[in-house]
Amino acid sequence: MKYRLGVDVGGTFTDLILFNENDSTNGKVFSVKLPSTPEDPSIGVIDGIRRICKKANVQVNDSIHIMHGTTVATNAILTGNGARVGLVTSTGYKYVLQIARSFIPGGLGAWVIFNKSPPLAPLSLTVEADERIDDRGNILQPLDENKLRISLKNLNKKNIEALTISFINAYANDVHEKIAERIAKEELPDIPISISSYVNPEIQEYERTITTVCNSFVRPIVSKYVRNLNSKIKTFSKDVKLHILRSDGGLTSPAGAEMIPVNLLMSGPAGGVAGAIWNAKKTKYKNFLTFDMGGTSTDVCVVKDLNPQTRRETTVGDLTVRASSLDVRTVGAGGGSIAHVPDLTGALRVGPQSAGALPGPAGYGKGGEKPTVTDANIVLGYLPETAYLGGDMKIYKSKAIPAIQSIAESLKFNIERAAEGIYNIVNERMIGALRLISIQQGYDPRDFALVAFGGAGPIHANALANILGSWPVIVPPAPGVLCAYGDATTYVKDEASRTIMKRFSETTNNEILEIFDQLIEKASAALDLEDIPRNNQTITLEADIRYTGQVLHRTVTINKDVFIREGLNGLGKTFDELHKRLYTFALDTEREIINLRAIVEDKSLILDAPKIKPGNSDSEHAKVGEQKTFFNGGYCISKIYDRSKLLSGNKIPGPAILIQPDTTTLIIPEHIGYIDEIGNIIIQPM
């Protein structure tokens, strides 16, 4: 392909970046930001493709490779707007989703107020199949095919839109699930079918079942979106190629996205982390927290030694499924989060409701009237009217003031105090998320920088770092479209796993290596279909390990060459070290391997960031104005800078505001910003 196009669809804006893949070291990068189209996200994507190609003077029918991060699957879960799912279980496991796990989110008293969401596959659409396979894969009772046919015919009469088949111990032997799948295709020819041994072939019947049911729940809507988008793209040219970003930061084909859409639940946030890593590779900072604040939500993640923290579970709302993802935590706090004062408490609250793309914050002048975080930033002077969103959207302080005034009247505050209260409260919510991924995972946030991006992130990052002690704050050159950068610089990825459930004393180094080789071959097959040579495929190995007697396990990353050299002894030591970091102790107990996993991915594209023109410490040439800003209970004068005019080496003392088409950066008093050689703003205390 000649051009790479990254597309990130958020709740408020759709971002795109385009560059020439054959000239990635010094070619120009083009970007576009436009409002999202929630009624049909593909409308905004197609409009953005036309705009960015026109801006870059590129024909849409040229060879373009599109990498797309999407929230379609995520939104289907959050809104409950998924398919009507039928479920087939083994006899005796009909209530698997109702029983679930006994974990209740929240504090000790959370069980009093916890309202459990209804299962994605209701009991009325769940049937049992007479069959049984033991945990070693031995058939104890053959599948009753005739009874299953009758049950499926009854399900068909109930107008199901997707079907899940999940049998106990199918991870050990999938023969019954495959027979059931064949029968289901005959009885329900137009219904998409997901089987647990394909979607998640690992132990634990509830986790495997809920993951496969979730796959069925989002599958019709994701398939419709992907097919619709792909067909619209193909009207430009058959040479245009589409890939979808997975939750773990890799790419999958449209067919892969349609088959296992549960792997896309964190597709959008993964792009931001990938973009932050791409940018950090050009700096000296290898350990950092990512802070991606958009219009609707904020996503945070820990990156250590340029490797993002990953997890084997993906959580959206109160739903947790067994699918690999970057360890991104999301809070419902963004620039569009609505501030309100409940009558019951009389206390100021911010979010999780959002003004979204339409009508948006009042200050956007698009019909919104409710007070949002963005409106508070406008009133405080942090977001000047001289700033333009996306290059063509104006800001109206005259419309933001009455919105915030309504909060001030409810609290009996002046308008500045009300706006500052909104700003501080939303900051505290985001601090909570950053502490969750750092302190609660055994990391000291003071050992990490803070990379701020998203449309609203650079306005809040300096204040957050001041509380956390995470220095410096790094604001990339194009923070508002960094997620799209991440999409465009990611690579095709797939994985294969197997449950073995063996203590270290019950297995050998050779047996583990043999299983890993089989898993590598299985995962590589998907990349082979993408015509990716084996010498371009990189391999990561993982093992889920626990101490014998424990219920939960932890995932350890393995280097194959190191394992060949050190074997199970080295693997055990690595697990002990991880356990000590997380829980402060290790046990003198035999270890047990639960699952083995191979992850195969294409080598990432090396896209260099062009260096900007050098200068000295003086930044006055980039000053375009000044205005009153409100900090810590009083007004002061902040200088306003055009970021595009800043040079490498320029220093910007706070308070200061840096404006650019895709975002605005705020440097608070007693802090200073420094422009590095590729245009990052490096903010530190004076």
MIKEVO-917319 format. One record per residue: x, y, z of N, C-alpha, C, O in turn. Coordinates in steps of 0.2 Angstrom, whole numbers, plus 5000, padded with zeros to 4 digits. Each point is the difference from the previous one (the first is absolute). Layout:
BEGIN
XYZXYZXYZXYZ...
This chain:
BEGIN
500449945000499650065000500450065000500650005002499250064995500450065000499850055005500550025003498949984999499850055006499749965006499749954999500550085007499749975006499550055003500250065001499249925000499550055003499849975007499749955000500450095005499749985007499450035001499950074999499649905003499350035002499849985007500049945001499950115003499749985007499450045001499950064999499549905002499450025001499850015008500049945003499950124999499950005007499350025001499650014995500250015012499350015001499850074997499450024999501150035001499950074998500350014993499750044996500949945003500450024994500249944996500249945004499950064990500349954996500750034997500050054997500549925004500750024999500349964994499949945000500550094996500349964994500750034999500150065001500449904998500750024998500249964994499849944999500550094996500249974994500850014998500250065001500149894997500750014998500249954995499749954999500950074997500249964995500549945003500550025003499349924997500349955003500749994997500549985003499650044991500749994996500450065002500649994998499250065005500450055002499950025008499950065001500149895003499850015007500550035004499850025006500849994991500550035005500050074999500250045005499649994990500050085000499450024996500050064998499549905000499450034997499650035004500050005006499550044991499650045004499449965002499749964997500050065009499449965003499550055000500050065003499449924995499450044999499549985006499949935001499750115002499549985005499450044999500050064997499449915005499450034999499649985007500049945002499650115001499649985005499350034999499950064998499649905002499350024999499549975004500249945003499250084998499549975005499849934998500049994994500049975011499749934999499350004998499650055001500249904996499349994998499749945003500049944998499850075009499749945004499549964996500049945002499650094994499549964997500249954995499749944999500950074998500449954996500750035000500150044996500349935008500750025000500450004993500450044999499449914997500350004993499950064996500450024996499150025005499850064997500650055001500350034995499949985011500550045002500749984997500450044998499749895002500649974998500150024992500550024998499049964999500050014992500150084999500450024995499350025008500050075000500850025001500350054997499949935009500750015001500549984995500550034999499449914998500549974995500050054994500550024998498950005000500050054995500350075001500450024996499550005010500350075002500849995001500450044997499849915006500849995001500349994993500650024999499149944997500349994993500050064996500550024996499050025005500050074996500650045003500350044996499749965011500550045003500749984998500550054999499649895000500749974998500150004993500549984997499050044999500050004993500249924998500449994995499249975008500149934998499349974997499550025003500549944992499449974997499849955005500449965002498950044999499749955005500149934997500049955004500150044989500149944997500749985000500149944997500350095006500749985000500149945005499549995004501149984997500149955004500050025007500550035002499049965002500050025007499849955005499649964998500850035007499949955005499750045006500350045004499049944998499750035005500049965007499849945000500450095005500149975007499550045004500050065002499449905001499550035003499949985007499949945001500150115004499849985006499250025001499850054999499849905004499350015000499749995007500349965004499250074998499749995006499349974999499650005005500249974989499449974999499849955005499550005003501049954998499949955005499950025007499649985003500850074999500050035006499350035002499749995005500150054990499350045001499449955000499550015003500649934993499549955000499949975007499449995003501150005001500049985007499750055005499649995004500750074995499850055005499350024999499750025005500049984989499350024999499549945000499450015000500949935000499649945000499749994993499549965000500750074995499750004994500449944995500350014995499649935008500349944996499549954998499450024999500849924999499649954997499649975006500250005005499349974992499649955005500349934999500049974995500450015011500449954999499749935003499750015006500449944991499849935002500649975003500550014997499449955008500649965003499949935001499549985002501049984996499949935001500649985004500650014999499249955007500549985005499949935001499649964997500950015007500049935002499449995005499950055004499849894996499549995005500350015007500549985002499150065002500250025007500450075000500150025006500050014989500350075000499650054997500250054997499149945003499650054997500050075004499950054996500349955010500050065004500750035000500150045005500349944991500750035000500150075000500450035004499250014993500050074999499750035006500250065003499349915000499750035006500449995006500050045004500349904997500449995006500750044999500250035005500149974989500650044999500549995005500149955002500250115000500550005006499850045005499550054999500749945007499750035006500450075002499950035005500450004989500350065001499550065000499750004995500350055009499650065000500550065000500350015004499650034991500450064999499950055006499450015001501150025001499950055005500349985007500349955001499550095004500249985007499749955004499649964996500550035010499749955004499250005000499749945000500050124999499350005000499750004993499450025000501049974995499750014994499549954998499550014996500449935007499549954999499350035001499549984998500550075007499350035002499750044994499450004999501150034997499750054995500249974993499750034995500649925004500249974994499449974996499749965002500250074992499549974996500349974994500350034995499649905005500349964995499750014993499350005000501050014995499750014993499849934998500249955002499250054994499849944997500549964996500350044996499749905004500449964995499950024993499550014998501149984998499950024993499749944996499750024995500249925008499649954998499549985005500249975005499250054994499549995006499949925001500149964995499650035011499949935001499549974996500049944998499550104999499449984996500349974993499749974997500950065002500349984993500649955001500449994996499649985010500649955001499749935000499549995004500949974993499849935000500649955001500550025000499349925003500649955002500049954994499549984997501150005003500249944995500349945004500450015005499349934994500249945004500749984997500049984994500550035009500749984998500550015006499850045005500849934995500450015006500749984998500149944997500450105003500749994999500450025007499850055003500749914999500350025006500650054999500150024994500250005011500550055000500649984996500550044999499649895000500649984996499849994992500449974996499050045003499750004993499749934998499949994994500049975011499749934999499250014999499750035004500049944991499350004999499749955005500149945000499550095005499649965005499349984997499749955002500050104995499349994997500050034993500150065000499849904995499950034993499550065000499549995004500550054991499550064999499449974997500049964995499450055008499449984998499850054994499750055002500449934992499950044995499350024998499850054998499749905003499350014998499750045005499650054998500649955009499750045005500250074998499650055001501149964997500250074999499650034994499950065000500049904995499650034994499350035003499850054997499949915007499350025002500150075004499650044999500949965005500150065004500250064996499850065001500649934994500250064995499450024996499950064999499649894999499450024997499650055004499750054998500349935009499650045004500350075001499650055001501049955000500450075000499850044994499950065001500149914993499950044994499350035000499950054997499649925006499450035001499950065004499650045000501049975004500050055005500450064997500150055004500049954990500350064996500750025003500150065000500349895001500750025002500450034994499849984994500750065007500450034995500749985000500450014995499849955010500749975000499949945005499650005005500949954994500049945004500749995003500550014997499549975010500749985003499949935002499549985003501049984996500149935002500650005005500650014998499349975008500550005005499949945005499650005004500849954994499949935004500650005005500550034999499349945007500549995005500649964998499949954996500750075005500749974998500150004993500449964997499250084999500250004993500750034998500249994995500150045010500750024999500449944999500650004997499249945006500549945000499849964994500549974998498950044999499849964994499450034997499550015003500650024991499550044997499549964995499650034997500549905004499649964995499250015000499750014995500149995011499250015001499850074998499550014997500950045004499850074998500050014993499650034997500949934999500050014993499449964997499750024995500149925008499449974998499450045001499650004995500350035011499550045001500050064995499450034998501150005000500150064996499749974993499750044997500549905001499849984993499249995000499750024995500049965010499349995001499750065000499550014997500850045007499750075000500050034993499550044999501049964997500050034994499549974995499750034996500149905005499549974997499350035002499550014996500450005010499350025003499950075000499550034999501150015002499950075000500550034995500550035002499449964991500550024995500150075000500650024997499050035005500150075000500350035006500050065001500149905004500250035007500849995001500249944999500150115003500750005001500149955007499750015005500849954994500149955006500750015003500550004996499650005010500650015003500149945005499649985004501049984996500149955004500650015005500550044998499449945008500550025005500749984999500550035001499649914996500649974999500450044994500649994999499150054997500350044995500150075003500650034999498950005004500150075003500550005006500450055000499549905004500550015006500149935003499649975005500949994992500149935002500449995006500549975000499250065006500450005006499549975006499450014999500949975006499649985006499650055003500150064999499449925005499550045004499450014996500050054995499549915007499450004995499650075000499850024995500250025011499650064999500450054996499750034996500949985005500450054996500049984993499950044995500249905003499949974993499350024997500050024994499549965010499350014997499950075000499750024994500450035011499850074999500450034994499750054997500949935002500450034995499749984993500050044996499849905003499749984994499350034999499850014994499849995011499450035000500050084998499750024996500850015007500250074998500250014993499850044996500649915001500150004993499449994996500050044995499549925007499450004996499650065001499750024995500350015011499650065001500250064995499550034998501149985001500350064996500149984993500150044996499949895002500249984994499550034994500350024995499149985006499650024994500150084999500050024994500050025011500150074999500750024997500150044996500449925007500750014998500149984992500350034996499449915003500049974993499750054995500250014995499250025007499750044996500450074998500050024995500350005011500450064999500649994996500150044995500349915006500649984997499849994992500450034996499149935003499849994993499850064996500250024994499450025010499850074997500650044998500050034995500449985010500650044999500449984995500350044995499949895005500449974995499750014993500450014995499049985004499750014993500050074998500150014994499850045011500050074998500850024998500150034995500349945008500850014999500149974993500450034996499449915002500149974994499750044994500249994994499350055007499750044995500650054997499950024995500550005010500650044998500549974995500150024994500149925008500449964996500149935004500049995006500149964990500149935002500750005003500249955004500350104995500650005003500050025007500650005004498950034999500050035006499949945005499549964999500950035006500049945005499850035007500250055002499449915001499850025007500249955005499949944999500350085007500149965006499750035006500050065000499849905005499750035006500549995006500349945000499750115004500549995006499649965005499450015002501049945001499849965005500150035007500450055001499349925004500150035007500749995003500250045004500249914993500749995002500550054996500649995001499150054995500550054996500249974994500450034996499449915002500149974993499550024995499450025002500749964992499550004995499749944998500349955000499150054997499749944998499650024993499850064999500149894997499750014994499250015001499849985005499850054990499350005001499749945002499549995004500749954992499749945002500249985007499549975003501150045000500149995007499650045004499849975006500150094993499650045004499349985000499650005005500149974990499349974999500049945004499549995003501049974997500049935003500050015008499749975004500850074998500150005007500050085002500650025002498950014998499950075002500150025007500150055002499949895003500250015007500750035001500150035005500349964990500750025000500050084998500650035001498950004998500050074998499750055005500050064999499949915007499650045005500450065003499750055001501049954998500450055002500450034994500650025001499149974993500450024994500250075000500550024999499050035003500150075000500650025004500550034998499549955009500550025005500749974998500550045001499549904996500649974998500450054995500650005001499150034995500350044995500450065003500550024998499250015008500350055003500749985003500550045000499549905003500649985004500549984994500650025001499249954994500549994994500350064998500650014998499050055001500250064998500550035005500550034998499449965008500450035006500749974999500550035001499549904998500649965000500450024994500650015000499150004994500350024994500450075001500550014998499150045006500350065001500650005005500550034999499449935006500549995006500749974997500550015003499449954992500649974997500550054997500649994999499250085000500450054998500350045005500350054999499549935008500250045006500449965004500149944999500250085007500449965004499549975006500349975004499150054996499549975005499749944998499649994995500649955008499749944999499549975004499649954999500350085007499549985005499550065001500250065002499249934996499550055001499349985001499849944998499850105004499349995000499650034995500250064998499449914998499650034995499450035002499649975004500250094994499450045002499750024994500150064997499349915001499750014994499350035002499549965001500450104999499350035002499750034993500250054997499249925002499750024994499350045002500050035005499549974991499450045001499649965005499650035004500449904996499549965004500349965005499750005006501049984994500349965005500750015000500350044996500049945009500850005001500249935001499849965004500850024992500349945000500750015003500450044998499849915006500750015003500349935000499749955000501050055000500449934999500750015003500250064999500149895003500750005002500449974995499949954997500750095001500549974995500650005003500350055003500049894998500750005003500549974995499949954997500750085002500549984995499750004993500149954996499450105003499750004993499549944999499849994994500049975011499649954999499450015004500050015006499449994991499450025004499849945004500149944998499650075008499749955004499449964997499650044997500449905003499449964997499749965005500249995006499249994992499649955005499649964996499950014994499949935009499649954996499350015001499649964997500250095006499350025001499850074997500550045001499049974996499850064998499350025003499549965000500550105003499450025004499750064996500350054999499049955000499650054997499450015005499649955000500350115003499550005005500149955005500550005003499049964999500049955005500149934997499949955003500350054991500149944996500749984999500450054998499949895005500749984999500049944996499749955001500750054993500149944996500749985000500450045001499749904997500749974999500250024993500049964995500350095004500350024994500650055001500050045004500649954992500650035001499950084999499650014995500750035009499950074998500650045004500349975005499850094992500550045004499650025006499450015001501050005005499750015006499850075001500350045003499249984993499750075000499450005004499649965000500450095004499450025005499750064997500350054999499049945001499650064998499550035005499749965004500350104996499550045005499650044995500250034995499149985007499650044997500150075001499550045003501149994995500150075001500450034994500549974999499250074998500350034994499850085000499750025004500550014990499950074999499250015000499850065001499949894996499250015000499649985006499450004999501049975006499649985006499650065003500250055001499249935001499550055002500050015007500049955004500150114999500050015007499250015002499650034996500349955010499350015003500050005007500549985003499050045000499950015008499449965001499450035000500649915003499449965001499650035006500350035005499149974995499650035005500049975007500050035005500149904994500149965006500650025005499950015006500750004991500650025003500250075000500350025005499550014990500350074999500750014999500350055000500049894998500850004999500150004993499649974996500950065002500250014993500249934997500449965003499450024991500249934997500250024993499750044997500849925000500250014993499949934997500449955002499250044993500049944996499649955004499750015005500249924992500449984994499650024994500249994994499250045006499650024994500450054996500450045003499649964991500450044996499650044994499549974998500750095000499650034995500249974993499650024995500949945005500249974994500150044994500250065001499849924993500150044994499450044998500250064998499249925004499450044999499650005006499849945002500050115001500250074998500750035002500250054997500149915007500750025002499950055006499550025002501150015000500050055006499750064997500050024994499750025011499750074998500550044996499850044996500849965006500550054997500249984993500350044997499549905000500149994993499550034996500150004994499350035009499550034996499749964995499750024995500149925007499749954995499349985003499749954998500150095007499349995003500049975007499549995003501149995000500149975006499950065006500250064999499449925006499950055005500249975007500150045005500049904996500249975006500850025002500450004995499750015011500750025002500549945000499849955003500750064994500549944999500750025002500150065002500449894998500750025002500350054995500350055002499549944992500350054995499750075001500450055000499049965002499750065002500450035006500150065000500049905005500450035006500750024998500250055002500149914993500750024998500050074996500450045001499049974995499950064997499950065005500450054999499249945006499950055005500650025003500150065002500349895000500650015004500650034996500550035002499449984991500550034996500549954997500450024997499549915005500549954997499949994993500549984997498950035000499949984993499750064997499450025000501150024997499850074997499649994994500049954996499650115003499650004994500450004993499849994995500950035006500450004994500249924998500349994995499549965009500249934999499449984995499550025000500749944995499649974996500049925000500549975000498950005001500049935000500049974994499550014996500949955002500049964993500250054995500049984994500250085008500250054995499450044997500150064997499349925004499450044998499450015005499550024997500649965009499550015005500250055005500550005003499050054997500250065005499849985007499649965001500650085003499850005008499750065001500250064999499249945005499650055002500050015008499649965003500850085000500050015007499350035002499749985005500050064991499350035001499549945001499550015004500649944993499549945001500249955006499649975003501050034999500349965005499850035007499849975005500250104995499950035007499349995003499949985005499550024991499449995003499949925002499749995005500749974991499949935002500449995007499749965004500850074997500449995007499650045005500049985006499750074992499650055005499549965003499850015006499949944991499449965003500349965005499749995005500949984995500349975005500250045006499949995006500450074992500250055005499350025005500150005006499450014990499450025004499749945005499850015005500349934992499849945004500449995007499849985005500950044994500449995005500150075005500350005005499450054992500150075003500750025000500250035005500249964990500650024999500150054994499550014997501050025003500150044994500249964994500249945001499850084993500149964994500749975000500149944998500450105004500749975000500149945005500349964998499450055008500149955005499649934997500349955001499150064996499749954997500449964995500049945000500350104995500349974995500749975002500149944998500250095007500649975003499849935004500449955000499050055003499849945003499949944995500249955002499550074992499949954995500749974998500149944999500450115000500649984997500449955006500349954998499650075008500449965005499649935001500449955001499050054999499649945001500249954994500149945001499950084993500249964994500749975001500249954998500250105004500749985001500149945005500449965000499250055006500049955005499849934997500349955002499250054994499849944997500549964996500149945000500350104996500549984996500649985004500449954998499750085008500649985004499849935003500549965001498950035001499849935002500249954995500249945002499750074992500149954995500849994999500249944999500250125001500749995000500349965006500549974999499250045007500349975006499849924999500449965003499050034994499849934999500549964996500249945002500150094993500449964995500850015003500449964997499750085008500750015002500149975007500349955001499450095004500149985007499749935001500449965004499050034994499749935002500349954996499949945001500650074994500349954996500849995002500449974997499750075009500749995003500550054997500649995000499150064996500550054997499950075004499550025002501150024998500050065003499950054994500450014996499050035004499950054994500650055000500150034994500349985011500550055000500649974995500450044999499649905000500549974996499850004992500449984996499150055003499750004993499950074997499850055004500349974990499750064997499349994998499749955001500050104997499350004999499950034993500150064998499749904997499950014993499350024999499549965001500350104997499450035000499750014992500450034996499149945003499750014993499250005000499750005005500050004989499350005000499950084999500450045002498949974996499850074999500150045007500150064999499849915007499950045006500649985005500150045004500349914994500549985005500550055001500250015006500150034990500550055001499850065004500450035003499049984998499750055004500149985007500050055005499949894997499949975007500749975002500149995006500349994990500649965002500550035005500249975004499950104995500550035004499750005008500449995004499050024996499750005007500049935003500149995006499849964990500049935002500749985003500149975005500450054991500749985001500250045007500449975004499350094997500250035006499849975006500350005006499149964994499849965005500349935001500249985005499949994989500349935000500850005001500349965003500050104995500750005000500349964994500649985000499150024994500249964994500350054996499650044996501049975003500450054996500549964995500349955002499850084992499650064998499349984997499949954999499750115000499449994995500350004993500350054998499549914998500250004993499450004995499549965001500550104996499450014995500349994993500350044998499549914998500249984994499850064995499650045001500849964993499850064995499350004998499850054998499949895001499350004998499649965005499749944998500250085008499749965005499249994999499849945002499950104994499349994999499949944995499449975000501150014996499949954995500549945001500149964996500250045011500549955001499749935000500449954998498950045003499749935000500149984992500149944999499850104997500049994993500749984998500149964995500450075008500749994998500149925003500349974996499550025009500049935003499749954995500349954999499150064999499749964995500449994994500149944998500250114999500450004994500749965001500349984995499950025011500749975001500049935003500549985002498949994999499949945003500149944994500150024995499849925007500249944996499549955001499749995005500349964990499549945001500349965005500649995001498949985003500249965006499449945001499550014998500849945005499549945001500349965006500650015001499049955002500249965006499749935000499550004997500849965006499749935001500249985008500550025002499049955001500149985007499849935001499649974996500650005010499849935002500149995007500450025003499149955000500049995007500349935001499949954997500650055008500349935001500049985008500049945001499950115003499849985007500549955003499849945002500950084998500549955003500450045005500250054999500049915006500550035005500749994996500149964996500450085007500650004997500349935000500449984995499549985010500249935001499749954995500349955000499250074997499649964996500150014993499849964995500750085003500150024993500850004999500450005005499850024989500750004999500150064995499650034997501150005003500150054996499949984992499750054997500449895001499949984993499250004999499850024994499849965011499350004998499750074999499650014996500750035009499750074999500250034993499750044997501049955001500250034994499649974994499950034995499949915005499749964995499350044999499750014995500050005011499350035000500150074997499650034996500950015006500150074998500150004992499750044997500749915001500150004992499349984997499950034994499749935008499349994997499650075000499750014995500350025011499650065000500350064996499650034997501149975002500350054996499749994992499950044997500149895001499849984994499350024999499850034994499849965011499350024999499950074999499650034996500750015008499950085000500350024994499850054997500849935000500350024994499649994994500050044995499549915005499649994995499650064997499950014994499950035011499650054999500450064996499750034996500949975006500450054997500349984993500150044995499949895004500249984994499450014995500250024994499249995008499450014995500150084998499750024995500650025009500150074998500750014996500250064999500149884999500650014996500650035004500450034997499649965009500650025005500549955000499849955003500850064995500549955000500249985007499950045005500349904996500149975007500650045003500050015006500550014990500550045003499850075002500450045003499049984995499850075003499549995006499850055002500149895000499649985005500450005007500449965000499350085005500450005006499549955005499450004999500949975006499749955004500050025007500650025003498949985001500050015007499649945003499549984998500850005008499749945003499850025007500350045003499249934999499750015007499849945003499849954997500250055010499849945004499650035006500250055003499249924998499650025006500249955006499949944999500350095006500349965006499750025006499850065001500249895004499750025007500449955004500349954998499750065009500249955005499549955001499450025000500849925000499549955002499550015005500350025006499149984993499550025006499750064999499550025002500850034994499750064998499550004995499949954996499650095004499550014995500150044994499949984995500450085007500250044994500749994998500449975003499850054991500649994997500350074997499650055000501049954999500350064997500449984993500349945000499750114995500349984994500750025000500250065002500349904996500750014999500250004993499849954996500550105002500350004993500749974999500450005005499649964990500649954999500450024994499750014995500949995005500450004994500249934999500349975004499650014989500149934999500849985001500149955003500350094995500749995001500249995007500449965002499450085002500150005007499749945003500349975005499150014993499749945003500449944998500149955004500250054990500449944997500649995005500249955002500150115000500650005004499849995008500449965003499150074999499849995007499549965002499949975006499650014990499549955001499550035005499950065001499849895002499450015005500350045006499650035003501049954999500350045006500150074999499850045004500449994990500050074998499350035000499850055002499749914995499350025000499750015007499750055001500549905003499750015007500350065004499650035004501049984995500350065003499750074998499950045004500049964989499650064997499350015004499850055001499949894999499350005004500150035007499650045002500949935001500150025007500150085001499750035004500749994991500150085000499450044999499950055003499749924992499450044999499550005006499750055002500349895001499549995006500350055006499650035003501049974998500350055005499850074998499850045005500349984989499850074998499350025001499850055003499749904996499350015001499849995007499550045002500849915001499749995007500550005006499849985005500850044993500650015005500349935002500450005005499349944993500349945002500049954995499650004995500849945006499949944996500049945004500250015006499549944992499849945004500549954998500349994995499949975010500449944999499649944999500049955004499650064990499549954998500149984993500350044996499649905002500049984993499650044996499450025001500950004993499650044995499749964995500149944999499350094998499649964996499950044993499850065001500349914993499850044994499349984998499849945000499850114999499350004998499950004992499849954997500550105000499950014993500750024997500450035003499749954991500550034996499850034994499449994997501050065000499750054995500650024996500550015002499349994991500550034995499750064997499449994997500950075003499850064996500550014995500650015001499149994993500450024994499850064996499450014999501150035000499850074997500550024994500649985000499250064996500450034994500550055004499850035004500749984993500550055002499750074999499750014994500350035011499750074999500450044995500650004999499050054998500350044995500450065004499850025005500849994993500450055003499850074996500250014994499450035010499850074997500450055004499850015006500750024991500450055004499650075001499650014995500550025010499750065001500450064998500650005002499250044993500550054997500250055006499650025004501050004996500250055004499850074998499950024994500050035011499850064999500650055000500549985002499450084995500550055000500350025007499650005005501150004995500350025007499950075001499950044996500149985011500050075002500350015007500449955002499550105001500350015007499550005005499449974998500750055008499550005005499450044999499550005003500650064993499550055000499449974996500149984994499350035008499449984997499550054998499549994998500850085003499550054998499850014993499450024999501049954996499850004993499349964999499750024995500149945010499549964999499350025003499549975000500650095004499550025004499550044996500250044995499149945006499550034995499550045005499550024997500649985009499650045004500049985008500549975001499150065003500049985007499350015002499650044997500249935009499350015003500049985007500549975003499050055001499949995007499849925001499649984996500849995008499849935002500050005008500350035003499349924999499849995007500349945003499949954998500650065007500449955003499950015008500250055002499749905001500049995007499750065004500250045004499249984993499650055003500150074998499750055003500749964992500150074998500250004992500249954998499850114999500250014993500750025000500350035004500049954990500650024998500050004992499649984997501050055000500050014993500449944997500649995002499149974993500449954997500150024993499650034996501049965001500250014994499749944995500049945002499850084992499849954995500549994995500250054997499949895001500549984995499749964994499649965002500750064992499849954995500549955000500650014998499249935003500549945001500449994993500649985001499150034994500349994993500650044999500449984996499650085008500650044999500649995005500550034999499449935005500549985005500649964997499949964996500750065007500649964997500349965005499950015006500549944992500449965005500450045005500450044997499649955009500350045005499750065003500250025005499249994992499650065003499749985007499949945001500150115004499749985006499450055001500050064998499549915005499450045001499849995008499849955002500350115001499850005007499350015002499650034996500149935009499350015001499950065005500450025003499050004996499449974997500050014993500250064998499749894997500050014993499549964997499849945003499950084991499649964996500349994993500150054997499949885001500349994993499449974996499749955002500150094993499549984995500249964994500550024997499149945001500249964993499349974998499550005004500449984990499449984997499649945004499450005000501049965002499749945003500050005008499649955003500750105000499950005008500350065002500250044996499849975011500250065003500449985006499849955004500850074997500449985006500150065005500150064998499849925008500050055006500649985004500149955003500450114998500549995005499850055006499950064999500149915007499750035006500650045003500649994998499250065006500550045003500649965004499849955002500850084998500649975003500249934997500349965003499550044991500249944995500350034994499850064998500649904998500350024994500049954995500149945001499850084993500049954994500650014996500250064999500149894998500550004996499949964994499749945000500550084994499849974994500649964997500650035000499349905000500649964998500150004992499650044997500849925001500250004993499549984995500050014994499549955008499549984996499350035001499549994997500550065008499550045001499549995006499550035001500849925003499649985006500050065005500550045000499049975004500050055005500249965006499649965002501050065002500249965006499950055005500350055001499249945004499850045005500249975007500049955002500450105002500249985006499950065005499950064998500249935009499950055004500750055000500549974998499450095003500550054999500549985006500650045001
